[in-house]
């Protein structure tokens, strides 16, 4: 079996949900950019204005072999998917053509080494590798007539509990009816079988705590609340809200401060009882630094960003050596993304919960015949060979640009 064709398709799908991308709602305009010069806050607001696309952006990877097998992968590119696609086309394709796709680890190391000397160990480059790697695992599974979870060593569990991801916090000046609307949304999720929800916080300590308390009071202690600040808080504010959230029984505090502040993470992790989680981990090398500094309690690599299944497996196994949990971060991508995450989640011994976006997704389950399914708050990996999703390529690539 040899690789004969590698293609990368940048995708920009119009959201079905009129509310738009939840990250943009929560963090896309933390403050007006013009206020930055006058601000005494740290980090200054200008450094917290993340770029979000108005569409669901990603890159779909298609790898074809001389035996007629086709493997599908996904490189999550939240913005500018064309850049990631170009990396695959201009840099990675030549490494892959003529190779045996079952040599997954060998090819991963060759791709990673290709730009190591130039410092490309994260961002678009490692995300491009992730998309290729998932497609290689899909092909390896097809060749073995086994699901990816079997190739990973088998299922440690039949399914993994998911939390509903997609409820934003509100600023303190938000009207009471807006808070009530979020509470009603959380109630609806519990009726749908979800036992927990992740909130996008970072709208200010008072506003965040007001929203969290409202959901806690309404749904009780048996409903888990997780919080993701996307790195917008200072160390001092993260400590302040972290202390309050641990009293409210919040399950974890994701990216409380900018991810490059390892010393700050160590301070928070060692002083707070609420678990500190980080989703921007790209490789096991970053994970080692965080573990050495006792700066993290939960690793949350995203399979379509952090080097694919190969690297996420190594991150999970490394974390397990130190008694840390692995919780797959699942960005807003396609059915490929969810399936790859599901295979990892059911196979890794230290996986305890997984993210699942609740928005209406035009490139989600509807573009697969047998997608990874959520039933009663639990995610099940497909049983078919490879990813096992029966991808409707025509429906998916309709969103290619």
N, C-alpha and C positions, 0 to 999 in steps of 0.2 A: 504494500500500500504506500503510494507516494503522493505528495501534494502537487497538484498541477495548476491550481488557480486560487488566488486570494483576493477577496474583494471587501471593501469597507464602504458602507452606506451611511452618510450623515442623515440623521432623522430629526425633524422638527414638527412635532404633532401638536395641533391645536387642542388645548384642554377642553374637555366636555363640561367640566365643572365651571360654572360662571364665576365662582369665587377666585379662580386662578390658582397659581402655584402657591402652596401654603408658606413656603419659605419667604417668598417675596412679600406676602401679607405680613409676616412677622418681623422680618429683618431687613427687607429691601430699602426701607426709608426710616431708619432708626431716628435720624435727625436730618434736617435740611443741611445740605453740604455747606451752604453759606454761613452756617453758625459755627463751623469748626474753628475759624480764626479767633472767635471770641470766647471759646469754651475753656473752662478750667478743669473739665473732666479728663480722666485718663482711663483707658485709651480715648483719644479725642474722637468725636463722632465721625469725622471724615474717614477714619481708619476702620469704621464699623459698617460702612455702606457697601455691602456685598453686591456683586453683579448677578442679576437673575434674568433669565430669558423669559419672554412672554409665552413661549411654547415649551413642550416637553422635549428636551434635546438629549440625544444619545447617538451612539454609533453602533450599527449592526455589522457584524463580521461574518462573512460566508467563506468557508474553505472547502474546496472540492478536491477529491482524490481521483487517481487513475482507475480505481475500482468502482467509481460512480457514487461513492458516499459523499454526503454534504454535511458539514458541521457548522453549527451556528453559535456565535458568541456575541457579547455585548460589551462595549467600552462606554461607561457612563461619562458623558461630556455635558455637564449641566449648562455650559455656555460654549458657543463656537465649536460644534461637533465637526465642522469641516477641518479644523486643525488636527484633531485626533485621527480623522480618516486619512489625511495626508501623511501623517507619520507612519501609519500602517502601509500605505501604498508606496511611499518613497524609501522607507527604512527597513521595515520588518518583512515585507513580502519577499525580498531577495534572500533573506535568511531561511525562509520557509519552503520556497519552491524546490521540489525534488526530495524533500525530507520525509521521513516516516512520521505521520502525525501521532503515532503511539509513543514516540520518544518525547513525551510531554516535558519532563524535567530537563532533558538535554536542550530542547528548543527554548525553554524558558531562560535557562542560563545564558544561552547564546544571544537571545534578544536583550537581556538585561546588560550583558557585557558590552553590547554594541555601542552604547553611549555613556558607559560608566565614567570613562576618562574625561568626559565633558561635563560631568555633574548632573546628568539627567536621571535622577533617581526617584523622582516623584512627578506629580502633575500630569500633563498631557501624555508624556512618554510612558509612564508606568500604567496609566489608564489604557493606552493603546495595547500594551502587552496583556493587560487583563482581558480585553476583548478577544484577542487571538487565543489566549490560553483556554478560555472557556470553550471556544470552538474546537480546540484540540481534544479536550476532555470529552466533548460530545462525540467526536469521531472515534476516540478510543473506546467509548462505551458501545457505540454501534458495532465496532469491529469485534468486541467481546460479547455482543448481544446481552449487555448488562447495563443497568442504570449506573450513573456516576456514583451514587451512594455506595454501591457494591464495590466499585473500583477503589473507593476511599477506605475500604475495609469492612463495609457493612453498616447497617443501621443500628445505632445505639438506642434508638427509640423510633416508633412508628410515625410520630408527629412531634412538632414542637409548638409550644404556646406562643401566640403572637400578641403584640400590643398594637392597637390602632394608632396610626401616626397621621396627624393632620389637624389637630386643634391648636390654634394660636392663642397666646395670652393676649391680654388687652392692657392698654395704658390706664393709669389711674383715673384719667378724666373721662373714660368711656362710660356711657350711661348704663344704668342698672339693667335695662332691657337687653343690652348687648351681652352682659355677663349671663343673664338668664338664658339667652339663646345658646351660649356655649354649654351651659349645664344641661339643657334639653338635648343637645347634640350628644353629649357624653351618655346621657340616659338611653338614648336610642342605640348607641354602640353596645351598651351592656345588654340590651334586649336582643341584639344581633349575636350575642355569644361572646363578645370580647370581655376579658377580665381586667383590662388595663388600657391606658391611653398615654401617648407621649405628647406633651405640650411644647410648643415653640415659645420659649420665654425670652427675656431680654428687652422687655418694654419698660424697664424700670422696676426696682425692687418692690415698691409699694403696689404697683399695678399687677406684677406677676403674682405676688402673694395673695392679693385680693381674688384673682381668678382661680388660683389653686385651691384656696380655702373654700370658695364657693362650690367647686366640684367635689372636694372632699366632704363637705358638710352634706351635700345632696346625695352622694352615692355611697358614703360610708367607708369604713376602713378596709373592707374586703375587695374594694376596687383599687387597683394599683395605678398610681400616677407617676409618670416619668417626666423629666424636664430636660430640655435641650436649649442651651443658651447661645449656641453657635459662636462661642468665644467673645461675646460682646462685653462681658463684665470685666471690671478691674479686679485685682486680687481682693481688695477690701470689700467691694460689693458682693463678690462671689462668696466670700466667707460669711458675710451678713445674711444673704439669702439662703446659703447652704445650711446654716444653723437653724433657720426658720423652717426650711423644707424637711430637715431630718426630724423635727418635732411633728411635722404633718405626715410623716411616713412615706415621703416620696422615694420611689424605688431606686433611682440613680440620677446623677447630675451630669449630663453630657456636655462636653466641651464648655466648661464654665468660663474659661479665659482663653486668650489667643493660644493656639496649639504649640507655638514655638517656645512658650514660657514653661520649660520643664521644671525649673525651680519652683515656680508658682504652683504647678500641679502637685509637686511633692508636698508643699506646705498645706494645700487643701486636703490632699488624700490622707495626710498624717494627723490633721487636726479635726477633720469632720468624720462623723460616723456614716453619713450618706455615701454610698459608693460613687467614686469618680470614674466616668467613662469617657472614651475618646474615639470618635469616628473618623478622624482625618489621618489615622495610621495608614501608611502606604506600603511599608515593608517590615520584615522581621527586625531589621537593623534599628529602626525607630523604636520598635517594641522593646528591644533589649535596653536601650537607654532609659526608657520610661520605667521599666522594671527595676533596673539597677538603682534608680533614684527613688524607688517606692512612691512613684508619682501617679499610679493608676490602679484601679480595682477591676475594671472591666475593659476588655479590648473589643472594639467594634469595627473591624475592617469591613469595607464594602467590596464585595467580590468583583464588581465591575469597575472598581477604581484601584484597589490595592493589589494589583498584580494577578488577579484571577483566582481560580480555585487552588492552583499550586501554591501561591504565596499565602493566601488566607489559611490554608491548611497548616502551613508552617508557623504562622502567627498564632493560630489556635493551640497548636501543640506546645509551642514555647510558653504561652501563657499558662497552660495546664501544668507545666513543670513547677510553677510558682503558686499554684492554687488559685489562679485568676480565671474568671468566667469569660467565655467567648459568646458574644451576642451579635450576629450578623446585622450590619447596617444595610438597609435596603432603600436606596434612593428611588426617586420616581422615574422608573425606566419601563422596559417592556416585559413581556412574559418570560423572555430569556433570563432576565435579571432575577426575577422571583424564583424561577426553577433552579437556577444555579445556587442561589442562597438556600433554598430548601434542601438540596442535596447535602450541602455543607452542614446545615443546622441539625439534620437528623443523624449525621455520621460522627460529628465531633463529640467526644465524651464530655467536654466542659461547656457545651452549648445549652443554655437554659431558657432562652426566650429569643424571639426574632421580631424584627420590625415589619409592618405591613401598612402601606399607604391606603387610606380609605376613600380617596377621591375617585372620580370617574375617569378612567384611563383608556383612551382610544387605542393604545398599543399594549394593553394589558391582557387579561385572560381571554378576551374575545378573539384574539388573533392566534389562538392555539387550540387544537382539537382536544388535547388532554393536559391542560395547564396544571401547575402546582395549585392545589385547592386549599381554601380556608373553610373549615367546618367547625362550628361551635367554638370558635376562638383558637383553633389549632391548625397549623400548616402541615400539609402532607406533600411529600416529594413525589413526582410522577414515577410510575413503575416501569415505563418503557425504557428501551436501550438509550444510552447517552443521557441527554437532557430529558428525553421522553415526552416532549410536549406536542409533537405533531404540528409544527409551526406552519401557519398560513403565510407564506412568504409574500404572496401578492398583496394581501391585506396590510401587512406590515410595511412593505416597501412603497406603498402608496403615499407614505408620509416622508419619503426620502427627498432630499433637496440637492 
